[in-house]
Amino acid sequence: MLQYVAPLAEQGITCTARPFLSDRYIRALYEGRSRIPSVLAAYARAPGLRAKIRDHDLVWIEKELLPFVPAIFERALLGSDTKFILDFDDAWFLRYGGEGDVSLRDRLVRTVLGGKFPSLLRRAALTIVANETLRNWATQAGAANVLLLPTVVDLDHYPPIPPLDNPVFTIGWIGTPLTAPYLAQLSEPLRQLSAEAPLELLVIGAPGFTIEGVICRHLPWSEATEAAMISQCDVGIMPLPDDAWARGKSGYKLIQYMAAARPTIGSPVGANTTIIQDGITGWLASTPAEWTDRLRHLRDNPTLRHTMGIAARDRAAAHYALQATAPHLATAIRRLVA
């Protein structure tokens, strides 16, 4: 959301950012420390939000104002006359209303909070979603005004730097310690490829993740340097399980790799199937054998890597770049406040 601040300002729309969680929370997450103090501090700041809301013409909410708090308290903060946008790029509603067998704790959460997102949706002047899965859910849940705005990157921050002339085939992954377990499903393909030729797995943002038999190089995540770190890889990957949460994800990793002119390989789950043009900008891979074959093919064909990387960059520029979507957002906001 924050990358839209400057383009919106150029359109005469001034934004004030008020994160619920502080940077201390993010540092604790990446360093493996307790996040509880930062969470408690965030809830302690919440009552002051009402005064700030009154100072603005429109409120743009990412996911929710108060996590794990019933909707009635968010309604109190917003008031009855506040016009707001609800924005989500993950299936956040599953946190409170998932399906299938659940524990007693989950049943309690579902009972108390299961109706929170539908309640917010029906009151929102506009709901912004990042993929078709989320749009379908929002429409069925009662959202009256839905805008599909894919997750994007600022292309100016992702110069298409050519890969290093390195005999080691580098496979890149960027994420957090919370999403690093998705990489484990590639353990056997990566071990097999490592036994065939020099290979390293570049892990950005998950310092504790390792795969036995695979050289893993770790880099700490930083907003300022993430694009430069991605440019160190030959191909970017996004493995996912085929579950309800993953089907609601928006493929941000893939978009980052593509913006950096890197071919991508991803599981055929959710938005991945839309973002990747199979065989053109990268590949979709379901089974361990497919992952092994696709990665091996890119390892052995530098020219193909280059061709796919250029096609990926072009696709990112056309469909997943801030420069392409910011005018649509500005138009939607002006309509709401007119």
Backbone torsions as a table, in degrees:
resi	resn	phi	psi	omega
1	MET	NA	-38.6	-173.0
2	LEU	-65.6	-25.3	-179.1
3	GLN	-70.3	-13.1	177.5
4	TYR	-82.9	-11.2	-173.3
5	VAL	-58.2	-49.5	-177.9
6	ALA	-66.6	-47.4	178.3
7	PRO	-61.8	-36.0	178.3
8	LEU	-69.0	-35.6	177.3
9	ALA	-61.6	-36.2	177.4
10	GLU	-65.2	-22.2	178.4
11	GLN	-94.8	8.9	179.0
12	GLY	82.8	17.3	-178.9
13	ILE	-112.6	111.3	-177.0
14	THR	-92.6	129.7	-176.9
15	CYS	-113.9	140.6	172.5
16	THR	-118.3	122.0	-178.3
17	ALA	-92.5	134.8	175.5
18	ARG	-136.1	87.1	179.4
19	PRO	-64.2	142.5	174.5
20	PHE	-70.0	-46.2	179.5
21	LEU	-99.5	149.9	-178.3
22	SER	-90.4	172.6	175.1
23	ASP	-62.5	-26.5	178.2
24	ARG	-60.9	-34.5	177.7
25	TYR	-62.6	-45.3	-179.0
26	ILE	-64.3	-42.6	178.8
27	ARG	-62.4	-40.5	178.6
28	ALA	-64.1	-38.9	179.2
29	LEU	-61.1	-49.2	-175.7
30	TYR	-74.7	-23.2	-179.3
31	GLU	-96.0	-0.2	177.0
32	GLY	74.5	21.7	178.6
33	ARG	-96.4	169.3	179.7
34	SER	-65.0	134.1	178.2
35	ARG	-97.8	-2.4	-174.6
36	ILE	-59.3	-46.2	179.5
37	PRO	-57.6	-39.6	-180.0
38	SER	-68.6	-36.9	179.0
39	VAL	-66.4	-45.3	179.2
40	LEU	-61.4	-40.3	178.4
41	ALA	-64.1	-35.9	179.5
42	ALA	-64.0	-45.2	179.2
43	TYR	-66.7	-31.8	178.6
44	ALA	-66.9	-28.9	178.7
45	ARG	-80.5	-16.2	-170.7
46	ALA	-57.6	-41.5	-177.9
47	PRO	-57.6	-27.3	179.5
48	GLY	-74.1	-5.5	-177.2
49	LEU	-68.9	-32.4	-176.2
50	ARG	-58.4	-43.6	-179.7
51	ALA	-64.7	-37.6	-180.0
52	LYS	-69.3	-36.4	178.6
53	ILE	-61.2	-40.1	-177.6
54	ARG	-64.8	-20.4	-177.9
55	ASP	-84.3	0.2	-173.1
56	HIS	-125.0	154.2	179.6
57	ASP	-79.0	-26.7	-173.4
58	LEU	-150.7	143.8	177.6
59	VAL	-115.3	133.1	-179.4
60	TRP	-114.5	108.9	-173.3
61	ILE	-102.7	124.5	171.7
62	GLU	-89.3	110.5	177.7
63	LYS	70.0	-65.8	-178.4
64	GLU	-166.2	161.7	177.8
65	LEU	-79.5	-44.6	-173.2
66	LEU	-130.1	100.1	179.7
67	PRO	-59.6	138.9	176.4
68	PHE	60.1	29.4	174.6
69	VAL	-123.5	134.4	-178.3
70	PRO	-56.1	154.4	-175.2
71	ALA	-61.1	-26.8	-177.7
72	ILE	-59.7	-34.1	179.6
73	PHE	-73.7	-34.2	176.0
74	GLU	-69.2	-36.8	176.6
75	ARG	-62.3	-36.4	178.8
76	ALA	-65.3	-39.4	178.8
77	LEU	-69.2	-39.7	-177.0
78	LEU	-76.6	-32.2	-174.2
79	GLY	79.1	172.4	-175.1
80	SER	-82.7	-17.2	-173.1
81	ASP	-112.8	7.8	-178.9
82	THR	-81.0	126.2	176.0
83	LYS	-88.8	128.3	-176.0
84	PHE	-140.8	154.4	173.0
85	ILE	-102.6	135.2	172.7
86	LEU	-108.1	127.1	-171.2
87	ASP	-129.1	126.7	173.0
88	PHE	-148.0	141.7	-178.7
89	ASP	-119.3	11.6	172.5
90	ASP	-134.1	164.5	177.6
91	ALA	-79.8	61.7	-172.8
92	TRP	-61.6	-28.4	-178.7
93	PHE	-62.8	-21.1	179.1
94	LEU	-68.3	-19.3	177.4
95	ARG	-62.5	-27.6	-175.5
96	TYR	-115.2	-15.2	-174.2
97	GLY	-143.6	43.4	-179.3
98	GLY	-70.6	171.0	-178.5
99	GLU	-108.6	167.3	175.3
100	GLY	90.5	-174.1	-179.0
101	ASP	-68.9	133.8	-178.1
102	VAL	-135.4	162.6	179.3
103	SER	-79.4	172.9	177.0
104	LEU	-60.0	-40.4	177.8
105	ARG	-61.4	-43.8	-179.5
106	ASP	-65.2	-37.0	178.2
107	ARG	-65.4	-36.8	177.7
108	LEU	-65.7	-44.8	178.1
109	VAL	-60.7	-43.1	-179.7
110	ARG	-62.8	-39.6	-179.6
111	THR	-65.8	-43.0	-175.3
112	VAL	-81.2	-37.2	-169.7
113	LEU	-118.5	-1.7	-174.8
114	GLY	-58.2	-30.0	-179.6
115	GLY	-93.7	7.4	-173.8
116	LYS	-64.9	-50.4	-176.5
117	PHE	-67.7	-43.8	174.7
118	PRO	-57.2	-36.5	178.6
119	SER	-64.1	-44.3	178.5
120	LEU	-65.6	-41.9	-179.3
121	LEU	-58.4	-44.5	-175.8
122	ARG	-69.1	-21.8	179.5
123	ARG	-94.4	-15.0	-175.4
124	ALA	-71.6	138.9	174.7
125	ALA	-71.8	-27.7	178.8
126	LEU	-152.3	137.3	173.0
127	THR	-113.4	123.0	178.4
128	ILE	-104.7	126.2	178.6
129	VAL	-124.9	160.0	-172.0
130	ALA	-104.9	-5.9	179.5
131	ASN	-158.2	172.4	-175.5
132	GLU	-65.4	-38.0	178.9
133	THR	-57.6	-45.4	-179.3
134	LEU	-70.5	-35.5	178.2
135	ARG	-64.6	-42.9	179.0
136	ASN	-61.9	-42.5	178.8
137	TRP	-63.7	-46.2	-177.4
138	ALA	-61.5	-41.3	179.9
139	THR	-64.6	-44.7	179.7
140	GLN	-67.3	-28.0	-178.7
141	ALA	-82.6	-5.8	174.2
142	GLY	110.3	11.2	177.3
143	ALA	-68.4	130.1	-176.1
144	ALA	-86.5	-26.9	-173.1
145	ASN	-137.7	107.1	-174.0
146	VAL	-121.4	132.2	175.9
147	LEU	-120.1	123.2	175.1
148	LEU	-88.3	112.7	-179.4
149	LEU	-127.9	102.4	-173.4
150	PRO	-63.2	156.9	172.5
151	THR	-61.4	135.2	-174.3
152	VAL	-132.6	168.5	172.6
153	VAL	-126.0	159.1	173.0
154	ASP	-85.4	110.1	-175.8
155	LEU	-58.5	-28.9	-179.7
156	ASP	-63.2	-22.2	-179.9
157	HIS	-90.0	-3.0	-177.1
158	TYR	-126.1	70.2	177.4
159	PRO	-65.1	139.4	-177.8
160	PRO	-76.4	76.8	-178.2
161	ILE	-74.9	129.4	178.4
162	PRO	-61.2	147.2	178.1
163	PRO	-61.3	153.7	177.2
164	LEU	-67.9	149.2	176.1
165	ASP	-78.9	82.8	-171.3
166	ASN	-127.8	128.2	-179.8
167	PRO	-69.1	-13.2	179.9
168	VAL	-88.5	121.4	178.2
169	PHE	-73.1	119.8	-173.9
170	THR	-109.3	120.1	178.3
171	ILE	-102.5	123.7	-174.8
172	GLY	-103.9	144.6	174.3
173	TRP	-143.5	135.0	177.2
174	ILE	-125.7	138.9	-178.3
175	GLY	179.6	-150.7	-179.6
176	THR	-128.8	168.6	175.0
177	PRO	-58.9	-22.5	-179.0
178	LEU	-76.3	-28.8	-178.1
179	THR	-102.9	-6.4	-179.5
180	ALA	-58.5	-33.0	178.9
181	PRO	-56.6	-22.2	176.7
182	TYR	-60.1	-27.8	-178.8
183	LEU	-67.8	-23.5	-174.8
184	ALA	-61.1	-26.2	-179.0
185	GLN	-69.2	-10.3	177.5
186	LEU	-101.8	13.4	-176.2
187	SER	-57.3	-49.9	-176.7
188	GLU	-68.0	-46.7	176.3
189	PRO	-56.8	-41.4	-177.9
190	LEU	-70.9	-35.9	176.5
191	ARG	-65.5	-41.9	-179.9
192	GLN	-63.4	-45.6	-179.8
193	LEU	-67.0	-34.9	178.0
194	SER	-64.8	-31.6	178.9
195	ALA	-74.3	-19.8	-177.0
196	GLU	-87.2	-38.9	-173.0
197	ALA	-160.1	162.4	179.6
198	PRO	-57.1	131.7	-176.4
199	LEU	-152.8	144.8	170.5
200	GLU	-137.5	148.5	174.4
201	LEU	-102.7	114.8	178.7
202	LEU	-89.3	112.2	-176.6
203	VAL	-106.9	115.4	-178.8
204	ILE	-107.0	114.6	173.6
205	GLY	99.7	2.7	179.1
206	ALA	-137.0	79.4	-170.2
207	PRO	-64.2	-22.3	-176.0
208	GLY	-92.9	-1.3	-173.3
209	PHE	-84.4	130.8	176.0
210	THR	-141.5	157.7	172.2
211	ILE	-128.3	123.0	-179.7
212	GLU	-60.7	130.4	179.4
213	GLY	89.4	0.9	-179.4
214	VAL	-125.3	131.7	175.6
215	ILE	-73.5	117.5	179.3
216	CYS	-111.7	122.7	175.2
217	ARG	-106.4	128.5	-174.0
218	HIS	-108.4	137.4	173.5
219	LEU	-128.7	135.7	178.2
220	PRO	-71.9	137.8	-179.1
221	TRP	-68.1	141.6	173.8
222	SER	-150.3	132.7	178.3
223	GLU	-59.7	-37.1	-175.6
224	ALA	-69.9	-27.6	-172.6
225	THR	-118.2	1.9	-173.4
226	GLU	-62.0	-38.0	179.6
227	ALA	-64.4	-42.5	178.8
228	ALA	-64.8	-35.8	179.1
229	MET	-68.3	-40.9	178.4
230	ILE	-62.1	-33.5	-178.9
231	SER	-67.4	-10.2	177.8
232	GLN	-80.3	-9.2	-177.2
233	CYS	-99.8	159.7	176.6
234	ASP	-91.2	-28.3	-179.9
235	VAL	-150.1	146.6	177.6
236	GLY	-109.8	142.8	-175.2
237	ILE	-124.5	153.6	175.7
238	MET	-146.1	79.4	174.4
239	PRO	-75.2	143.3	179.5
240	LEU	-142.6	149.0	167.9
241	PRO	-78.1	157.1	178.3
242	ASP	-93.5	79.9	177.4
243	ASP	-132.0	175.5	-173.2
244	ALA	-61.4	-41.0	-179.2
245	TRP	-65.0	-47.5	-178.8
246	ALA	-64.2	-34.7	179.3
247	ARG	-66.7	-18.2	177.1
248	GLY	-93.0	-3.8	-179.0
249	LYS	-73.7	160.5	-169.1
250	SER	-113.7	11.8	170.8
251	GLY	68.8	30.8	-175.7
252	TYR	-60.8	-39.4	178.1
253	LYS	-56.0	-47.2	-178.8
254	LEU	-58.9	-41.9	-178.2
255	ILE	-65.4	-38.1	176.3
256	GLN	-63.5	-46.9	178.4
257	TYR	-59.5	-44.3	-177.3
258	MET	-64.2	-41.2	179.2
259	ALA	-61.6	-31.9	177.9
260	ALA	-83.9	8.5	178.5
261	ALA	64.7	44.4	176.2
262	ARG	-116.6	138.0	173.5
263	PRO	-64.8	155.2	-175.2
264	THR	-128.0	150.3	170.7
265	ILE	-130.9	129.5	-178.2
266	GLY	-142.8	159.1	174.5
267	SER	-69.0	144.0	-179.8
268	PRO	-78.0	66.8	-175.2
269	VAL	-129.9	130.3	173.6
270	GLY	57.8	-135.2	-174.8
271	ALA	-65.6	-19.0	178.0
272	ASN	-54.0	-37.3	-176.8
273	THR	-69.3	-21.9	177.3
274	THR	-89.4	-39.1	-175.1
275	ILE	-70.2	-47.9	-178.3
276	ILE	-81.5	128.0	168.8
277	GLN	-91.9	102.3	-171.3
278	ASP	-58.2	122.7	-179.7
279	GLY	86.1	-4.8	-178.6
280	ILE	-116.6	-57.6	178.2
281	THR	-98.8	-8.2	-177.2
282	GLY	164.9	-153.2	-179.5
283	TRP	-141.5	154.8	167.0
284	LEU	-98.0	139.1	-177.6
285	ALA	-138.7	129.1	-177.4
286	SER	-102.4	-52.6	-172.6
287	THR	-96.3	161.3	174.5
288	PRO	-55.0	-37.2	179.3
289	ALA	-64.5	-39.7	178.6
290	GLU	-67.1	-41.9	177.6
291	TRP	-60.2	-44.2	-179.9
292	THR	-62.1	-45.8	-177.9
293	ASP	-64.4	-45.6	-177.7
294	ARG	-65.7	-43.8	-179.9
295	LEU	-66.5	-40.9	178.7
296	ARG	-62.3	-41.0	-178.7
297	HIS	-62.9	-41.0	178.1
298	LEU	-71.9	-36.7	177.5
299	ARG	-58.6	-41.3	-172.8
300	ASP	-89.6	-0.9	-175.9
301	ASN	-133.2	81.0	178.7
302	PRO	-57.5	-36.3	179.3
303	THR	-64.1	-40.7	177.4
304	LEU	-64.8	-40.2	177.2
305	ARG	-58.3	-43.9	-179.5
306	HIS	-64.6	-46.0	-178.4
307	THR	-62.7	-46.2	178.4
308	MET	-65.7	-36.6	179.4
309	GLY	-63.0	-42.5	177.8
310	ILE	-64.0	-43.1	178.1
311	ALA	-63.6	-36.4	178.5
312	ALA	-66.1	-42.7	178.2
313	ARG	-61.9	-43.3	179.3
314	ASP	-62.1	-40.3	-179.8
315	ARG	-68.3	-39.9	177.3
316	ALA	-62.3	-41.9	-179.8
317	ALA	-63.6	-36.3	-176.2
318	ALA	-79.8	-33.4	-169.7
319	HIS	-125.1	-21.3	-171.1
320	TYR	-130.1	34.0	-179.0
321	ALA	-115.9	142.9	176.6
322	LEU	-54.0	-38.0	-177.4
323	GLN	-62.5	-27.3	-178.8
324	ALA	-88.2	-30.9	-173.2
325	THR	-98.0	-24.9	-176.7
326	ALA	-56.4	-41.5	178.2
327	PRO	-61.5	-35.5	178.8
328	HIS	-66.3	-40.4	178.8
329	LEU	-66.0	-43.6	179.8
330	ALA	-60.5	-41.4	178.0
331	THR	-62.6	-43.1	-179.8
332	ALA	-63.7	-40.3	-179.8
333	ILE	-66.6	-43.1	-179.7
334	ARG	-61.6	-37.5	177.9
335	ARG	-63.6	-37.2	-177.7
336	LEU	-68.1	-38.1	-174.9
337	VAL	-93.2	-4.7	-179.3
338	ALA	-65.8	NA	NA
